[in-house]
Amino acid sequence: MRAIARLRRLPNALLLLALFTQVLAWPWLDDVAGGRLVLVAFDWLILALALKAARASGAEARLGWVLLVPAVLLHAAEVFGGGDALYVASQLAQAAFHGFVAACLLRYVLRDEIMTLDELWALASLYVLLAFVFAYVYAAIERLAPGAFFINPTNDADGLTGWWELLYFSFTCLTSVGFGEITPVHDVARSVVMVQQVTGVLYLAIVISRLMGMNARRKAE
């Protein structure tokens, strides 16, 4: 019970755990009967946890709900049947909501000169959320311009470039480990990739400088 109570006080730890659980469970559930429904329900759980972890209040909280509702409804409509337009709208709604949460978490971490345990978890959650944001954008681009991302046929047995493949690609871009078997070939895709690469580098630079600055002030005091 103490562990559960402690986790409730660390919403960003719960969010990070949920994000990684989804990443690990996706390959096992995506092709299983009923597994897609489980993934949808789990994604809604992540959306709820993300809104709680954002610690938004007032007008910011209302904006969060404005972004959350269409993200949930469009996702449900897209999963249970819909065309390309609905799919693209769903992906962009997810990207907008996750981007909102990422911005809230950044504000939460930078708001004072004290780094709490939950703020440390927020830094990790924010980094993972950035990968999700760009993955949703990439999925929308791929649907609007099929073939925008090329996957080496040896590593793409089904010949499909879906959200899961693009989430993997997004993490490779964000962490600057190289493209591997997936490469952007459309100009719009390349433009967004460049934005993500710079975002990933700047984020790490901001976090490192922030922690070093706080440590230096602590020593000076």
ABEGO torsion letter per residue (X at the ends): XAAAAAAAABAAAAAAAAAAAAAAAAAAAAABBGAAAAAAAAAAAAAAAAAAAAGBBEAAAAAAAAAAAAAAAAAAAAAAEEBAAAAAAAAAAAAAAAAAAAAAAAAAAAABABBBAAAAAAAAAAAAAAAAAAAAAAAAAAAABBGABBBBAAABAAGBBBAAAAAAAAAAAAAGAEAEABBBABAAAAAAAAAAAAAAAAAAAAAAAAAAAAAAAAAAX
